[in-house]
Amino acid sequence: MTGSPTAQACLLYFDDERPAAERLAAASGLALRPVQRHCFPDGELKLTLPVDGAGQLPVRAVLLRSLYQPNDKLVELLLAARAARALGVRHLTLVAPYLAYMRQDIAFHPGEAVSQRIVGPFLASLFDAVVTVDPHLHRVATLPEAVPAAQAVVVSGAPLLADWIAEHVEKPLIVGPDEESEQWAGSIASRIGAPHVVLRKTRHGDRSVDIEVPDLSVWRDRTPVLVDDIASSGRTLAIAAHKLAEQGMRKPECVVVHALFAEDAWTLLTPLFARITSTDTVPHPSNRIGLASLIAGALSSGQTDPRT
């Protein structure tokens, strides 16, 4: 977006995400416009987009929809994006701070749908640009491989997680709960000059994992801080917290990007940690780290509009 792009664009949002939309609008200068949603008795949706007096939308628009509890929201995106095109939008950006269906990137059993390969291209067919925060990518290296939109932009929350830890935790020991978190733990530790360790996890199913912890006796004067991108079932974090306690470590902190906390995860985890902190990609009582300024920076940098 060139010149004063945000003055010419609008930020479309749904009412259940109004606080997040207001934060992003304040950070970006985008004009807020709500999408009205009506649910019929049979479950079908009717959306009404916020057109001007001529029945049109700006030629550029940003749609905010964080895709936790995603299934109904995918239908909303289909309806909203197609309607926006018909109402004059020529460049449409999806801001999905949490991007669902990225974790299943391979079929483990015959006949399984590989959701990443379906949902990613689906979103790319609707939007010119997709902006998200730290998507959980495993067997693909970059977001454009999973979401082949014209622009697919990843905002990293790691620097703000690191800064929050540096400000609020005395003598932290950064702990990655599994090998996949090595890059996370290492970058956060490096930014704040703290030591880090990475645990080894063996997964036996959705709810069954084993974790190996190295000897941490040399770090007993430090506060362990478990860092991860997603807290979902909470089983990995819970087992890691128990293993740290077995070694006589201080009660740990937990800092994550996406606070999904499915089913009983929050109840399971709260007694095990001194404090649980998350970013605001998913609304949750643990939210203490706001990412609106980082997302606004991605929108204004030219990464999401090919005409800049």
C-alpha positions in Angstrom: 0.0 0.0 0.0 1.6 3.3 -1.1 1.5 6.8 0.1 -1.3 6.8 2.7 -2.8 3.5 1.8 -4.7 3.0 5.0 -6.7 6.2 4.4 -8.1 4.6 1.2 -8.8 1.2 2.7 -11.1 -0.2 5.3 -10.9 -2.9 8.0 -13.8 -5.3 7.9 -14.5 -7.2 11.1 -17.2 -9.3 12.8 -18.7 -8.1 16.1 -17.2 -11.0 18.2 -13.7 -9.6 17.3 -14.5 -6.0 17.8 -11.8 -5.4 20.6 -9.1 -6.9 18.3 -10.4 -4.9 15.4 -10.2 -1.7 17.4 -6.6 -2.3 18.4 -5.6 -3.0 14.8 -7.5 0.0 13.5 -5.7 2.2 16.1 -2.3 0.8 15.1 -2.9 0.9 11.3 -5.1 3.9 10.7 -7.6 1.7 8.8 -11.3 2.7 9.0 -13.4 0.3 10.9 -16.4 -1.2 9.2 -18.4 -4.0 10.8 -19.8 -7.0 8.8 -23.3 -7.8 10.0 -24.1 -11.5 10.5 -27.5 -13.1 10.9 -28.0 -16.8 11.6 -31.2 -18.3 10.3 -33.0 -21.1 12.3 -31.6 -23.7 10.0 -28.0 -22.6 10.6 -27.5 -20.8 7.4 -25.8 -17.4 7.5 -26.6 -14.0 6.0 -23.8 -11.4 5.9 -24.3 -7.7 5.2 -21.2 -5.8 4.3 -20.8 -2.1 5.2 -21.1 -0.4 1.8 -21.2 3.4 1.2 -24.1 5.4 -0.1 -23.4 4.2 -3.6 -23.5 0.6 -2.5 -19.7 0.1 -2.8 -16.7 -0.8 -0.7 -13.2 0.7 -1.1 -11.1 -0.8 -3.7 -8.8 -2.1 -1.0 -10.0 -3.8 2.1 -8.6 -5.9 5.0 -10.7 -8.5 6.6 -9.8 -9.5 10.2 -10.8 -13.1 11.2 -8.7 -15.1 13.6 -9.4 -18.8 12.7 -9.6 -20.4 16.1 -12.8 -22.6 16.2 -12.6 -22.3 12.5 -15.3 -24.3 10.8 -18.1 -21.7 10.6 -15.6 -19.0 10.0 -14.4 -20.6 6.8 -18.0 -20.3 5.5 -18.0 -16.6 6.6 -14.8 -16.0 4.7 -16.2 -17.5 1.6 -19.3 -15.4 1.7 -17.6 -12.2 2.8 -14.8 -12.4 0.2 -17.0 -13.2 -2.7 -19.4 -10.4 -1.7 -16.6 -7.9 -1.2 -15.4 -8.5 -4.8 -18.9 -8.0 -6.1 -19.0 -4.7 -4.2 -15.9 -3.2 -5.7 -12.9 -4.5 -3.7 -10.0 -5.2 -6.0 -7.4 -6.0 -3.4 -8.5 -8.0 -0.4 -6.2 -9.0 2.5 -7.1 -11.5 5.2 -5.5 -10.9 8.6 -5.9 -14.2 10.4 -3.7 -13.9 13.5 -4.3 -17.6 14.2 -4.4 -19.7 11.1 -6.2 -23.0 11.5 -5.7 -26.3 9.7 -1.9 -25.9 9.2 -0.9 -28.7 11.5 -2.1 -31.6 9.4 0.3 -31.6 6.5 0.5 -35.3 5.7 -1.8 -38.3 5.6 -1.0 -40.7 8.4 -3.6 -43.2 7.4 -5.1 -44.2 4.0 -8.0 -41.9 3.1 -7.2 -39.0 5.4 -7.8 -35.5 4.1 -4.6 -33.4 4.4 -6.3 -30.3 5.6 -3.4 -27.9 5.1 -3.3 -28.7 1.4 -7.1 -28.0 1.1 -7.6 -25.0 3.4 -4.5 -23.1 2.3 -5.4 -23.1 -1.4 -9.0 -22.3 -0.5 -7.9 -19.1 1.3 -5.5 -18.3 -1.5 -8.5 -18.4 -3.9 -10.4 -15.8 -1.9 -7.7 -13.3 -0.9 -4.9 -11.5 -2.6 -2.8 -11.5 0.6 -2.9 -13.4 3.8 -1.2 -12.2 7.0 -0.8 -14.5 10.0 1.2 -14.8 13.2 3.6 -17.8 13.6 1.7 -20.5 11.7 2.4 -24.0 12.9 4.3 -25.3 9.8 6.1 -28.6 10.1 6.9 -30.3 6.8 6.7 -27.2 4.7 9.3 -24.5 5.2 7.3 -21.3 4.3 3.8 -20.0 4.4 3.5 -19.5 0.6 3.9 -23.3 0.2 0.8 -23.9 2.4 -1.2 -20.8 1.4 -0.2 -19.9 -2.3 -1.7 -16.5 -2.3 0.0 -13.6 -4.2 1.3 -12.5 -0.8 1.5 -14.7 2.2 3.1 -12.9 5.1 4.2 -14.3 8.5 4.5 -11.9 11.5 6.7 -13.3 14.2 5.7 -12.9 17.8 9.0 -14.2 19.2 10.6 -10.7 19.7 7.7 -9.5 21.8 7.6 -12.7 23.8 11.3 -12.3 24.5 10.8 -8.6 25.5 7.9 -9.6 27.8 10.0 -12.3 29.5 12.9 -9.9 30.0 10.7 -7.4 31.7 8.6 -9.7 33.9 10.8 -12.7 34.8 13.9 -12.6 36.9 16.8 -14.8 35.8 14.8 -16.8 33.2 15.8 -20.2 31.8 14.1 -20.5 28.4 12.7 -24.0 27.9 11.5 -25.5 24.7 9.1 -28.4 25.3 10.2 -30.4 22.2 12.7 -30.4 19.4 10.3 -28.4 17.1 10.7 -25.5 19.6 14.5 -25.3 19.3 14.3 -22.3 16.9 11.8 -20.6 19.2 13.7 -21.1 22.4 17.0 -20.2 20.8 15.9 -17.0 19.3 14.1 -15.8 22.4 17.1 -16.7 24.6 19.5 -15.0 22.3 17.5 -11.8 22.2 17.5 -11.4 26.0 20.8 -13.0 26.8 19.4 -16.0 28.7 20.3 -19.6 28.6 18.0 -22.2 27.0 17.4 -25.9 26.9 15.2 -28.0 24.7 13.3 -31.1 25.9 12.7 -34.2 23.8 9.1 -35.3 23.2 7.8 -38.6 21.9 4.1 -38.4 20.8 1.9 -41.5 21.0 -1.4 -39.9 20.1 -3.4 -36.7 20.5 -3.3 -36.9 24.3 -0.3 -39.2 25.0 3.3 -37.9 25.0 6.5 -38.7 26.8 9.1 -36.1 27.5 12.8 -36.4 28.4 14.5 -33.7 30.4 18.3 -33.2 30.7 19.9 -32.6 34.0 19.1 -29.0 35.0 20.7 -28.9 38.4 23.1 -26.2 37.2 20.1 -23.9 36.5 18.2 -24.3 39.8 18.7 -20.6 40.6 16.8 -19.6 37.5 13.1 -19.5 36.7 12.1 -21.9 33.9 10.0 -20.3 31.2 8.3 -22.8 28.8 7.8 -21.2 25.4 5.8 -22.5 22.5 3.8 -21.4 19.6 0.5 -23.2 20.5 -1.1 -24.3 23.7 -3.9 -26.6 22.6 -4.5 -29.8 24.6 -1.9 -28.7 27.1 -0.6 -32.2 27.7 2.9 -31.5 26.5 3.2 -28.4 28.7 1.7 -30.2 31.7 4.2 -33.1 31.5 7.1 -30.7 31.0 6.0 -28.8 34.1 5.9 -32.0 36.2 9.3 -33.1 34.9 10.8 -29.7 35.9 9.3 -30.0 39.4 10.9 -33.5 39.7 14.3 -31.9 39.3 13.6 -29.3 42.0 13.3 -26.4 39.7 11.3 -23.3 40.6 7.6 -23.2 39.6 7.8 -22.4 35.9 6.3 -19.6 33.8 4.6 -20.4 30.5 4.6 -18.0 27.5 2.8 -19.0 24.2 1.7 -17.3 21.1 -1.7 -18.9 20.4 -3.8 -19.6 23.5 -6.2 -22.3 22.2 -6.5 -24.2 25.5 -8.9 -26.7 24.2 -11.4 -28.6 26.4 -9.9 -28.8 30.0 -6.4 -27.5 29.1 -6.7 -24.3 31.1 -7.9 -26.0 34.2 -5.1 -28.6 33.8 -2.3 -26.1 33.4 -3.1 -23.2 35.8 -2.0 -25.0 39.0 1.3 -26.1 37.4 2.6 -22.7 36.5 3.4 -19.5 38.4 1.8 -17.6 35.5 0.6 -18.4 31.9 1.0 -15.6 29.4 -0.1 -15.4 25.7 -0.4 -13.0 22.9 -3.8 -11.7 21.7 -4.1 -13.8 18.5 -6.8 -15.8 20.3 -8.9 -14.0 23.0 -8.1 -15.5 26.4 -7.7 -14.4 30.0 -3.9 -15.1 29.6 -3.5 -12.4 26.9 -0.8 -10.0 28.0 1.1 -9.4 24.8 -0.5 -7.3 22.1 0.5 -7.8 18.5 -1.6 -5.1 16.7 1.5 -3.0 16.1 3.4 -5.8 14.4 0.4 -6.7 12.2 -0.1 -3.1 11.3 3.5 -2.9 10.3 3.1 -5.8 7.9 0.0 -4.1 6.4 1.8 -0.8 5.8 5.1 -2.2 4.7 4.0 -3.0 1.1 4.2 -6.7 1.7 0.4 -7.2 1.2 -0.1 -5.1 -2.0 1.7 -5.9 -5.3 1.1 -2.3 -6.6 3.5 -0.8 -4.0 
